[in-house]
Amino acid sequence: MKMKIEIEYKVWWIKNPPSIAIYYPVKNPEEGLEVYARLVKEDLENPDIKSNVGGLIVSDNENRLNWTEWYDENGLDISQLYDEQESKKE
């Protein structure tokens, strides 16, 4: 009998590259977008942060050895979805 493998997601975030990435486990891409937006806002309010980079990774491997960048059905990554969301606010 095959076991159902759960898909896992993590937002990764690097403040002032090339520092170390911090990983935030999330339940799904929607929660990932919320975490990503919060991290952007926090960094914009912190004068010590000169640059940052982040994304959403996904794994469906039972050993969690293989993580890949997540893209939606239109080929957009989490940063592009964030930018799209922000442009609708203007």
C-alpha positions as semicolon CSV with decimal commas, in nm:
position;residue;x (nm);y (nm);z (nm)
1;M;0,000;0,000;0,000
2;K;0,136;0,342;-0,098
3;M;0,144;0,612;0,163
4;K;0,006;0,950;0,067
5;I;0,289;1,200;0,077
6;E;0,198;1,542;0,210
7;I;0,321;1,844;0,017
8;E;0,516;2,084;0,238
9;Y;0,592;2,451;0,183
10;K;0,847;2,692;0,332
11;V;0,902;3,062;0,279
12;W;1,276;3,135;0,268
13;W;1,406;3,480;0,350
14;I;1,753;3,637;0,349
15;K;1,813;3,980;0,502
16;N;2,117;4,167;0,374
17;P;2,251;3,890;0,147
18;P;2,478;3,696;0,161
19;S;2,359;3,619;0,513
20;I;2,191;3,292;0,609
21;A;1,839;3,206;0,496
22;I;1,561;3,178;0,752
23;Y;1,283;2,928;0,677
24;Y;0,918;2,968;0,775
25;P;0,703;2,655;0,733
26;V;0,359;2,738;0,591
27;K;0,053;2,526;0,516
28;N;-0,005;2,642;0,158
29;P;0,091;2,909;-0,097
30;E;-0,178;3,148;0,032
31;E;-0,027;3,143;0,382
32;G;0,316;3,171;0,218
33;L;0,207;3,493;0,048
34;E;0,088;3,634;0,383
35;V;0,422;3,551;0,549
36;Y;0,615;3,690;0,252
37;A;0,416;4,017;0,266
38;R;0,478;4,048;0,641
39;L;0,853;3,998;0,592
40;V;0,864;4,262;0,318
41;K;0,680;4,510;0,541
42;E;0,906;4,440;0,840
43;D;1,221;4,486;0,633
44;L;1,096;4,811;0,478
45;E;1,044;4,950;0,828
46;N;1,393;4,846;0,947
47;P;1,669;5,093;0,846
48;D;1,936;4,826;0,912
49;I;1,804;4,614;0,624
50;K;1,964;4,731;0,299
51;S;1,839;4,447;0,077
52;N;1,658;4,117;0,097
53;V;1,555;3,821;-0,111
54;G;1,301;3,548;-0,055
55;G;1,076;3,289;-0,208
56;L;0,853;2,989;-0,151
57;I;0,984;2,636;-0,181
58;V;0,789;2,312;-0,199
59;S;0,866;1,946;-0,135
60;D;0,660;1,637;-0,198
61;N;0,948;1,403;-0,126
62;E;0,892;1,184;0,179
63;N;1,247;1,243;0,302
64;R;1,225;1,620;0,243
65;L;1,558;1,611;0,064
66;N;1,439;1,777;-0,255
67;W;1,300;2,129;-0,232
68;T;1,221;2,333;-0,541
69;E;1,099;2,686;-0,600
70;W;0,719;2,704;-0,612
71;Y;0,533;2,852;-0,912
72;D;0,160;2,894;-0,959
73;E;-0,038;2,763;-1,257
74;N;0,057;3,078;-1,454
75;G;0,430;3,034;-1,388
76;L;0,451;3,315;-1,130
77;D;0,668;3,281;-0,820
78;I;0,574;3,422;-0,478
79;S;0,753;3,754;-0,534
80;Q;0,566;3,810;-0,861
81;L;0,235;3,728;-0,690
82;Y;0,323;3,974;-0,414
83;D;0,402;4,247;-0,670
84;E;0,076;4,174;-0,851
85;Q;-0,118;4,194;-0,524
86;E;0,048;4,524;-0,430
87;S;-0,016;4,681;-0,772
88;K;-0,390;4,616;-0,726
89;K;-0,383;4,825;-0,406
90;E;-0,264;5,136;-0,592
